[in-house]
């Protein structure tokens, strides 16, 4: 089992390293954020924070559902058989 997890982690890391650099914003949003930052504004920072927030939400939801499922499954296995 540990070898399988190690192999999966290795494949994941290699896949991440093989990806080209990607932009986090569409060209119009990027241009608007850059011009705002040049003029002394902070809209670009808020836009980047919002993007990261939206990126994290699905992972947090899946992790929460998995944790609740694991706890419920653990409780069921501890119950004595009738």
Biopython code that builds the backbone (N, CA, C, O; Angstrom):
import numpy as np
from Bio.PDB.StructureBuilder import StructureBuilder

atoms = [
    (1, "UNK", "N", (0.827, -1.199, 0.000)),
    (1, "UNK", "CA", (0.000, 0.000, 0.000)),
    (1, "UNK", "C", (0.867, 1.257, 0.000)),
    (1, "UNK", "O", (0.582, 2.217, -0.716)),
    (2, "UNK", "N", (1.929, 1.244, 0.809)),
    (2, "UNK", "CA", (2.792, 2.419, 0.873)),
    (2, "UNK", "C", (3.512, 2.642, -0.456)),
    (2, "UNK", "O", (3.755, 3.780, -0.856)),
    (3, "UNK", "N", (3.850, 1.544, -1.135)),
    (3, "UNK", "CA", (4.514, 1.681, -2.433)),
    (3, "UNK", "C", (3.571, 2.300, -3.452)),
    (3, "UNK", "O", (3.987, 3.104, -4.286)),
    (4, "UNK", "N", (2.306, 1.924, -3.384)),
    (4, "UNK", "CA", (1.310, 2.479, -4.302)),
    (4, "UNK", "C", (1.148, 3.983, -4.078)),
    (4, "UNK", "O", (1.107, 4.757, -5.034)),
    (5, "UNK", "N", (1.059, 4.384, -2.828)),
    (5, "UNK", "CA", (0.918, 5.802, -2.504)),
    (5, "UNK", "C", (2.160, 6.564, -2.957)),
    (5, "UNK", "O", (2.050, 7.669, -3.488)),
    (6, "UNK", "N", (3.335, 5.985, -2.752)),
    (6, "UNK", "CA", (4.576, 6.637, -3.169)),
    (6, "UNK", "C", (4.626, 6.780, -4.694)),
    (6, "UNK", "O", (5.064, 7.810, -5.206)),
    (7, "UNK", "N", (4.184, 5.761, -5.408)),
    (7, "UNK", "CA", (4.172, 5.830, -6.873)),
    (7, "UNK", "C", (3.201, 6.886, -7.374)),
    (7, "UNK", "O", (3.507, 7.632, -8.304)),
    (8, "UNK", "N", (2.031, 6.944, -6.754)),
    (8, "UNK", "CA", (1.037, 7.938, -7.148)),
    (8, "UNK", "C", (1.572, 9.345, -6.883)),
    (8, "UNK", "O", (1.412, 10.238, -7.715)),
    (9, "UNK", "N", (2.201, 9.541, -5.736)),
    (9, "UNK", "CA", (2.769, 10.848, -5.407)),
    (9, "UNK", "C", (3.870, 11.219, -6.396)),
    (9, "UNK", "O", (3.962, 12.372, -6.818)),
    (10, "UNK", "N", (4.694, 10.262, -6.763)),
    (10, "UNK", "CA", (5.764, 10.519, -7.717)),
    (10, "UNK", "C", (5.206, 10.904, -9.086)),
    (10, "UNK", "O", (5.681, 11.857, -9.704)),
    (11, "UNK", "N", (4.219, 10.180, -9.552)),
    (11, "UNK", "CA", (3.589, 10.497, -10.842)),
    (11, "UNK", "C", (2.951, 11.886, -10.790)),
    (11, "UNK", "O", (3.040, 12.647, -11.754)),
    (12, "UNK", "N", (2.310, 12.214, -9.674)),
    (12, "UNK", "CA", (1.687, 13.525, -9.512)),
    (12, "UNK", "C", (2.735, 14.635, -9.567)),
    (12, "UNK", "O", (2.538, 15.639, -10.253)),
    (13, "UNK", "N", (3.828, 14.464, -8.861)),
    (13, "UNK", "CA", (4.883, 15.480, -8.853)),
    (13, "UNK", "C", (5.507, 15.656, -10.235)),
    (13, "UNK", "O", (5.772, 16.781, -10.659)),
    (14, "UNK", "N", (5.741, 14.550, -10.935)),
    (14, "UNK", "CA", (6.314, 14.641, -12.283)),
    (14, "UNK", "C", (5.340, 15.351, -13.217)),
    (14, "UNK", "O", (5.754, 16.158, -14.049)),
    (15, "UNK", "N", (4.055, 15.055, -13.082)),
    (15, "UNK", "CA", (3.052, 15.694, -13.927)),
    (15, "UNK", "C", (2.983, 17.194, -13.654)),
    (15, "UNK", "O", (2.854, 17.987, -14.587)),
    (16, "UNK", "N", (3.068, 17.584, -12.396)),
    (16, "UNK", "CA", (3.032, 19.002, -12.041)),
    (16, "UNK", "C", (4.258, 19.721, -12.598)),
    (16, "UNK", "O", (4.142, 20.834, -13.111)),
    (17, "UNK", "N", (5.423, 19.098, -12.502)),
    (17, "UNK", "CA", (6.655, 19.726, -12.985)),
    (17, "UNK", "C", (6.694, 19.818, -14.506)),
    (17, "UNK", "O", (7.380, 20.684, -15.048)),
    (18, "UNK", "N", (5.980, 18.955, -15.197)),
    (18, "UNK", "CA", (5.998, 18.930, -16.655)),
    (18, "UNK", "C", (5.059, 19.968, -17.268)),
    (18, "UNK", "O", (5.132, 20.240, -18.466)),
    (19, "UNK", "N", (4.181, 20.546, -16.453)),
    (19, "UNK", "CA", (3.235, 21.529, -16.976)),
    (19, "UNK", "C", (3.935, 22.830, -17.329)),
    (19, "UNK", "O", (4.847, 23.255, -16.621)),
    (20, "UNK", "N", (3.519, 23.461, -18.410)),
    (20, "UNK", "CA", (4.088, 24.776, -18.729)),
    (20, "UNK", "C", (3.528, 25.830, -17.774)),
    (20, "UNK", "O", (2.531, 25.591, -17.093)),
    (21, "UNK", "N", (4.162, 26.974, -17.730)),
    (21, "UNK", "CA", (3.668, 28.066, -16.897)),
    (21, "UNK", "C", (2.312, 28.516, -17.440)),
    (21, "UNK", "O", (2.144, 28.705, -18.645)),
    (22, "UNK", "N", (1.366, 28.682, -16.547)),
    (22, "UNK", "CA", (0.027, 29.096, -16.958)),
    (22, "UNK", "C", (-0.322, 30.422, -16.294)),
    (22, "UNK", "O", (0.178, 30.743, -15.216)),
    (23, "UNK", "N", (-1.163, 31.165, -16.937)),
    (23, "UNK", "CA", (-1.633, 32.430, -16.392)),
    (23, "UNK", "C", (-2.890, 32.162, -15.564)),
    (23, "UNK", "O", (-3.715, 31.325, -15.932)),
    (24, "UNK", "N", (-3.029, 32.866, -14.460)),
    (24, "UNK", "CA", (-4.159, 32.648, -13.569)),
    (24, "UNK", "C", (-5.372, 33.485, -13.943)),
    (24, "UNK", "O", (-6.456, 33.280, -13.395)),
    (25, "UNK", "N", (-5.210, 34.409, -14.853)),
    (25, "UNK", "CA", (-6.305, 35.307, -15.193)),
    (25, "UNK", "C", (-6.464, 35.372, -16.703)),
    (25, "UNK", "O", (-5.529, 35.107, -17.458)),
    (26, "UNK", "N", (-7.670, 35.732, -17.125)),
    (26, "UNK", "CA", (-7.877, 35.955, -18.547)),
    (26, "UNK", "C", (-7.131, 37.230, -18.942)),
    (26, "UNK", "O", (-6.816, 38.043, -18.073)),
    (27, "UNK", "N", (-6.843, 37.424, -20.215)),
    (27, "UNK", "CA", (-6.078, 38.614, -20.630)),
    (27, "UNK", "C", (-6.738, 39.939, -20.246)),
    (27, "UNK", "O", (-6.042, 40.886, -19.882)),
    (28, "UNK", "N", (-8.046, 40.019, -20.320)),
    (28, "UNK", "CA", (-8.726, 41.266, -19.967)),
    (28, "UNK", "C", (-8.611, 41.554, -18.471)),
    (28, "UNK", "O", (-8.367, 42.693, -18.074)),
    (29, "UNK", "N", (-8.785, 40.530, -17.649)),
    (29, "UNK", "CA", (-8.657, 40.728, -16.197)),
    (29, "UNK", "C", (-7.228, 41.090, -15.837)),
    (29, "UNK", "O", (-6.986, 41.956, -14.996)),
    (30, "UNK", "N", (-6.283, 40.418, -16.485)),
    (30, "UNK", "CA", (-4.878, 40.692, -16.205)),
    (30, "UNK", "C", (-4.525, 42.133, -16.569)),
    (30, "UNK", "O", (-3.843, 42.818, -15.807)),
    (31, "UNK", "N", (-4.987, 42.591, -17.728)),
    (31, "UNK", "CA", (-4.690, 43.954, -18.166)),
    (31, "UNK", "C", (-5.313, 44.974, -17.207)),
    (31, "UNK", "O", (-4.684, 45.975, -16.865)),
    (32, "UNK", "N", (-6.545, 44.715, -16.780)),
    (32, "UNK", "CA", (-7.204, 45.620, -15.842)),
    (32, "UNK", "C", (-6.504, 45.654, -14.494)),
    (32, "UNK", "O", (-6.353, 46.720, -13.897)),
    (33, "UNK", "N", (-6.078, 44.497, -14.011)),
    (33, "UNK", "CA", (-5.392, 44.436, -12.720)),
    (33, "UNK", "C", (-4.031, 45.114, -12.797)),
    (33, "UNK", "O", (-3.645, 45.829, -11.873)),
    (34, "UNK", "N", (-3.299, 44.898, -13.888)),
    (34, "UNK", "CA", (-1.983, 45.524, -14.030)),
    (34, "UNK", "C", (-2.089, 47.041, -14.119)),
    (34, "UNK", "O", (-1.292, 47.753, -13.508)),
    (35, "UNK", "N", (-3.053, 47.534, -14.865)),
    (35, "UNK", "CA", (-3.200, 48.995, -14.971)),
    (35, "UNK", "C", (-3.625, 49.591, -13.637)),
    (35, "UNK", "O", (-3.217, 50.701, -13.296)),
    (36, "UNK", "N", (-4.442, 48.864, -12.880)),
    (36, "UNK", "CA", (-4.853, 49.341, -11.565)),
    (36, "UNK", "C", (-3.661, 49.395, -10.614)),
    (36, "UNK", "O", (-3.514, 50.354, -9.856)),
    (37, "UNK", "N", (-2.809, 48.370, -10.650)),
    (37, "UNK", "CA", (-1.630, 48.349, -9.780)),
    (37, "UNK", "C", (-0.641, 49.458, -10.148)),
    (37, "UNK", "O", (-0.010, 50.042, -9.267)),
    (38, "UNK", "N", (-0.505, 49.750, -11.445)),
    (38, "UNK", "CA", (0.405, 50.820, -11.883)),
    (38, "UNK", "C", (-0.066, 52.180, -11.378)),
    (38, "UNK", "O", (0.747, 53.068, -11.121)),
    (39, "UNK", "N", (-1.379, 52.341, -11.238)),
    (39, "UNK", "CA", (-1.940, 53.606, -10.768)),
    (39, "UNK", "C", (-2.050, 53.660, -9.250)),
    (39, "UNK", "O", (-2.634, 54.597, -8.705)),
    (40, "UNK", "N", (-1.491, 52.656, -8.556)),
    (40, "UNK", "CA", (-1.493, 52.674, -7.094)),
    (40, "UNK", "C", (-2.659, 51.957, -6.447)),
    (40, "UNK", "O", (-2.801, 52.013, -5.225)),
    (41, "UNK", "N", (-3.486, 51.296, -7.207)),
    (41, "UNK", "CA", (-4.631, 50.581, -6.646)),
    (41, "UNK", "C", (-4.248, 49.203, -6.133)),
    (41, "UNK", "O", (-3.117, 48.753, -6.315)),
    (42, "UNK", "N", (-5.196, 48.542, -5.493)),
    (42, "UNK", "CA", (-4.956, 47.193, -4.963)),
    (42, "UNK", "C", (-5.962, 46.182, -5.504)),
    (42, "UNK", "O", (-6.118, 45.110, -4.921)),
    (43, "UNK", "N", (-6.635, 46.488, -6.579)),
    (43, "UNK", "CA", (-7.646, 45.581, -7.133)),
    (43, "UNK", "C", (-7.025, 44.276, -7.610)),
    (43, "UNK", "O", (-7.661, 43.227, -7.518)),
    (44, "UNK", "N", (-5.809, 44.317, -8.111)),
    (44, "UNK", "CA", (-5.151, 43.103, -8.585)),
    (44, "UNK", "C", (-4.909, 42.105, -7.476)),
    (44, "UNK", "O", (-5.070, 40.902, -7.680)),
    (45, "UNK", "N", (-4.524, 42.582, -6.305)),
    (45, "UNK", "CA", (-4.308, 41.688, -5.166)),
    (45, "UNK", "C", (-5.608, 41.025, -4.745)),
    (45, "UNK", "O", (-5.627, 39.832, -4.441)),
    (46, "UNK", "N", (-6.690, 41.784, -4.725)),
    (46, "UNK", "CA", (-7.990, 41.221, -4.384)),
    (46, "UNK", "C", (-8.462, 40.214, -5.412)),
    (46, "UNK", "O", (-9.078, 39.208, -5.060)),
    (47, "UNK", "N", (-8.184, 40.470, -6.668)),
    (47, "UNK", "CA", (-8.561, 39.545, -7.733)),
    (47, "UNK", "C", (-7.811, 38.224, -7.588)),
    (47, "UNK", "O", (-8.405, 37.155, -7.733)),
    (48, "UNK", "N", (-6.524, 38.289, -7.307)),
    (48, "UNK", "CA", (-5.737, 37.070, -7.113)),
    (48, "UNK", "C", (-6.201, 36.295, -5.882)),
    (48, "UNK", "O", (-6.257, 35.065, -5.910)),
    (49, "UNK", "N", (-6.531, 36.996, -4.814)),
    (49, "UNK", "CA", (-7.034, 36.332, -3.611)),
    (49, "UNK", "C", (-8.358, 35.636, -3.901)),
    (49, "UNK", "O", (-8.586, 34.519, -3.435)),
    (50, "UNK", "N", (-9.222, 36.279, -4.659)),
    (50, "UNK", "CA", (-10.499, 35.677, -5.031)),
    (50, "UNK", "C", (-10.323, 34.426, -5.869)),
    (50, "UNK", "O", (-11.054, 33.451, -5.696)),
    (51, "UNK", "N", (-9.358, 34.448, -6.775)),
    (51, "UNK", "CA", (-9.088, 33.275, -7.607)),
    (51, "UNK", "C", (-8.612, 32.113, -6.741)),
    (51, "UNK", "O", (-9.055, 30.979, -6.922)),
    (52, "UNK", "N", (-7.719, 32.391, -5.810)),
    (52, "UNK", "CA", (-7.231, 31.334, -4.914)),
    (52, "UNK", "C", (-8.342, 30.803, -4.016)),
    (52, "UNK", "O", (-8.386, 29.607, -3.728)),
    (53, "UNK", "N", (-9.227, 31.671, -3.576)),
    (53, "UNK", "CA", (-10.365, 31.260, -2.757)),
    (53, "UNK", "C", (-11.267, 30.304, -3.535)),
    (53, "UNK", "O", (-11.670, 29.260, -3.022)),
    (54, "UNK", "N", (-11.578, 30.670, -4.775)),
    (54, "UNK", "CA", (-12.429, 29.804, -5.602)),
    (54, "UNK", "C", (-11.740, 28.482, -5.920)),
    (54, "UNK", "O", (-12.407, 27.457, -6.062)),
    (55, "UNK", "N", (-10.426, 28.492, -6.032)),
    (55, "UNK", "CA", (-9.675, 27.275, -6.291)),
    (55, "UNK", "C", (-9.702, 26.342, -5.088)),
    (55, "UNK", "O", (-9.768, 25.124, -5.258)),
    (56, "UNK", "N", (-9.654, 26.883, -3.890)),
    (56, "UNK", "CA", (-9.561, 26.070, -2.678)),
    (56, "UNK", "C", (-10.905, 25.458, -2.259)),
    (56, "UNK", "O", (-10.924, 24.395, -1.638)),
    (57, "UNK", "N", (-12.007, 26.097, -2.580)),
    (57, "UNK", "CA", (-13.306, 25.639, -2.098)),
    (57, "UNK", "C", (-13.660, 24.197, -2.487)),
    (57, "UNK", "O", (-14.089, 23.446, -1.612)),
    (58, "UNK", "N", (-13.508, 23.772, -3.729)),
    (58, "UNK", "CA", (-13.860, 22.386, -4.047)),
    (58, "UNK", "C", (-13.016, 21.375, -3.265)),
    (58, "UNK", "O", (-13.522, 20.332, -2.853)),
    (59, "UNK", "N", (-11.740, 21.681, -3.061)),
    (59, "UNK", "CA", (-10.879, 20.764, -2.312)),
    (59, "UNK", "C", (-11.301, 20.691, -0.850)),
    (59, "UNK", "O", (-11.293, 19.611, -0.259)),
    (60, "UNK", "N", (-11.665, 21.816, -0.266)),
    (60, "UNK", "CA", (-12.123, 21.813, 1.116)),
    (60, "UNK", "C", (-13.440, 21.053, 1.268)),
    (60, "UNK", "O", (-13.630, 20.333, 2.248)),
    (61, "UNK", "N", (-14.342, 21.206, 0.312)),
    (61, "UNK", "CA", (-15.611, 20.478, 0.364)),
    (61, "UNK", "C", (-15.396, 18.973, 0.264)),
    (61, "UNK", "O", (-15.989, 18.211, 1.027)),
    (62, "UNK", "N", (-14.561, 18.543, -0.661)),
    (62, "UNK", "CA", (-14.290, 17.113, -0.815)),
    (62, "UNK", "C", (-13.596, 16.566, 0.429)),
    (62, "UNK", "O", (-13.909, 15.462, 0.875)),
    (63, "UNK", "N", (-12.661, 17.321, 0.991)),
    (63, "UNK", "CA", (-11.963, 16.883, 2.200)),
    (63, "UNK", "C", (-12.935, 16.759, 3.374)),
    (63, "UNK", "O", (-12.839, 15.816, 4.160)),
    (64, "UNK", "N", (-13.859, 17.694, 3.498)),
    (64, "UNK", "CA", (-14.841, 17.645, 4.582)),
    (64, "UNK", "C", (-15.759, 16.442, 4.426)),
    (64, "UNK", "O", (-16.019, 15.732, 5.397)),
    (65, "UNK", "N", (-16.250, 16.205, 3.223)),
    (65, "UNK", "CA", (-17.117, 15.052, 2.975)),
    (65, "UNK", "C", (-16.358, 13.757, 3.246)),
    (65, "UNK", "O", (-16.914, 12.834, 3.841)),
    (66, "UNK", "N", (-15.114, 13.674, 2.826)),
    (66, "UNK", "CA", (-14.302, 12.487, 3.080)),
    (66, "UNK", "C", (-14.065, 12.265, 4.557)),
    (66, "UNK", "O", (-14.103, 11.127, 5.024)),
    (67, "UNK", "N", (-13.821, 13.333, 5.303)),
    (67, "UNK", "CA", (-13.601, 13.212, 6.740)),
    (67, "UNK", "C", (-14.851, 12.715, 7.446)),
    (67, "UNK", "O", (-14.769, 11.828, 8.296)),
    (68, "UNK", "N", (-16.014, 13.277, 7.105)),
    (68, "UNK", "CA", (-17.276, 12.839, 7.713)),
    (68, "UNK", "C", (-17.555, 11.382, 7.357)),
    (68, "UNK", "O", (-17.974, 10.605, 8.216)),
    (69, "UNK", "N", (-17.329, 11.010, 6.120)),
    (69, "UNK", "CA", (-17.534, 9.621, 5.704)),
    (69, "UNK", "C", (-16.624, 8.678, 6.483)),
    (69, "UNK", "O", (-17.062, 7.621, 6.939)),
    (70, "UNK", "N", (-15.358, 9.061, 6.634)),
    (70, "UNK", "CA", (-14.394, 8.229, 7.366)),
    (70, "UNK", "C", (-14.819, 8.059, 8.822)),
    (70, "UNK", "O", (-14.759, 6.952, 9.358)),
    (71, "UNK", "N", (-15.247, 9.147, 9.467)),
    (71, "UNK", "CA", (-15.671, 9.059, 10.868)),
    (71, "UNK", "C", (-16.899, 8.170, 11.014)),
    (71, "UNK", "O", (-16.966, 7.364, 11.943)),
    (72, "UNK", "N", (-17.881, 8.300, 10.106)),
    (72, "UNK", "CA", (-19.086, 7.476, 10.180)),
    (72, "UNK", "C", (-18.763, 6.013, 9.920)),
    (72, "UNK", "O", (-19.324, 5.131, 10.571)),
    (73, "UNK", "N", (-17.878, 5.748, 8.992)),
    (73, "UNK", "CA", (-17.493, 4.369, 8.695)),
    (73, "UNK", "C", (-16.756, 3.754, 9.879)),
    (73, "UNK", "O", (-16.943, 2.575, 10.180)),
    (74, "UNK", "N", (-15.933, 4.530, 10.542)),
    (74, "UNK", "CA", (-15.193, 4.052, 11.702)),
    (74, "UNK", "C", (-16.142, 3.721, 12.840)),
    (74, "UNK", "O", (-15.945, 2.723, 13.533)),
    (75, "UNK", "N", (-17.192, 4.554, 13.051)),
    (75, "UNK", "CA", (-18.166, 4.301, 14.094)),
    (75, "UNK", "C", (-18.952, 3.017, 13.811)),
    (75, "UNK", "O", (-19.225, 2.246, 14.731)),
    (76, "UNK", "N", (-19.319, 2.782, 12.544)),
    (76, "UNK", "CA", (-20.080, 1.594, 12.177)),
    (76, "UNK", "C", (-19.261, 0.325, 12.409)),
    (76, "UNK", "O", (-19.811, -0.693, 12.830)),
    (77, "UNK", "N", (-17.965, 0.371, 12.143)),
    (77, "UNK", "CA", (-17.134, -0.813, 12.327)),
    (77, "UNK", "C", (-16.886, -1.114, 13.801)),
    (77, "UNK", "O", (-16.566, -2.252, 14.145)),
    (78, "UNK", "N", (-17.028, -0.114, 14.685)),
    (78, "UNK", "CA", (-16.827, -0.335, 16.111)),
    (78, "UNK", "C", (-18.073, -0.893, 16.791)),
    (78, "UNK", "O", (-17.971, -1.408, 17.905)),
    (79, "UNK", "N", (-19.255, -0.809, 16.156)),
    (79, "UNK", "CA", (-20.482, -1.333, 16.737)),
    (79, "UNK", "C", (-20.426, -2.849, 16.768)),
    (79, "UNK", "O", (-19.943, -3.466, 15.819)),
    (80, "UNK", "N", (-20.919, -3.473, 17.857)),
    (80, "UNK", "CA", (-20.929, -4.941, 17.897)),
    (80, "UNK", "C", (-21.986, -5.495, 16.946)),
    (80, "UNK", "O", (-23.034, -4.883, 16.741)),
    (81, "UNK", "N", (-21.701, -6.648, 16.376)),
    (81, "UNK", "CA", (-22.642, -7.280, 15.450)),
    (81, "UNK", "C", (-23.827, -7.797, 16.236)),
    (81, "UNK", "O", (-23.663, -8.330, 17.333)),
    (82, "UNK", "N", (-25.037, -7.643, 15.675)),
    (82, "UNK", "CA", (-26.243, -8.068, 16.363)),
    (82, "UNK", "C", (-26.543, -9.515, 16.102)),
    (82, "UNK", "O", (-27.534, -10.041, 16.609)),
]
sb = StructureBuilder()
sb.init_structure("model")
sb.init_model(0)
sb.init_chain("A")
sb.init_seg("    ")
for serial, (resi, resn, name, xyz) in enumerate(atoms, 1):
    if name == "N":
        sb.init_residue(resn, " ", resi, " ")
    sb.init_atom(name, np.array(xyz, "f"), 0.0, 1.0, " ", f" {name:<3s}", serial, name[0])
structure = sb.get_structure()
